[in-house]
Amino acid sequence: MNVLVPVDESDPARQAVEHAATTYPDATITALHVINPSMAMYRGEMAYNYDRLIELEKEDAESLFETVQEIGDEHDVSITTEVLVGTPARSIVSFAEDNDIDQIVLGSHGRSGMSRVLLGSVAEQVVRRATVPVTVVR
């Protein structure tokens, strides 16, 4: 079984990794971090060129993956990591389709009201678009 866990630096994402590691200990688990290029522009630093911004985001992802690996080690589970640049929901669904993923486990921030309308819900979009089962962890 192949399990995909989209990750960011949020607590719900960490909980999703924990859930995948405990629920699917014998699966091949992949942690995927998607760099949204439009959000990369909001680093709060002087403007760099696009390639430099993406490079900085990839460096940040390495720190995130260290946490993911620690969770895997705690549960004696091997977790591979991948980074993509693109729109999060589309990238997650495409990765699942292209890599024979059987299950997606993702965290939800639980936004509601105006923030959900403005920001959208990656979890909701993945649930609607994915062709495989999706578990949403909150």
C-alpha angles and dihedrals in degrees: 000000000000117000125191121204114186108209141194131160094281129115092237089057090051089050090051090055090049091049093049092047093051098037098042105029093153096046129100101252122199122190110207124196115193118202109211104210093208091056092045088069090067099067092124091238132109111289114272127184117278096258092052092050091052090047090054091049090051090052089052089051090060090062089049091051091053088062090047091052091049090055090049091050091050089057096036090243126136114229123189120205134218135180125205132178115222147069105332102228095042093045092050094049093045092048090051092051095045096047104044093250113181099189136019119207115188139166124239125211090211094229117175139177120013097352089058091048092048099039100030122213118274089193092053093048092049092049090052097045105034120102092204131063115283126204115199115204121200 
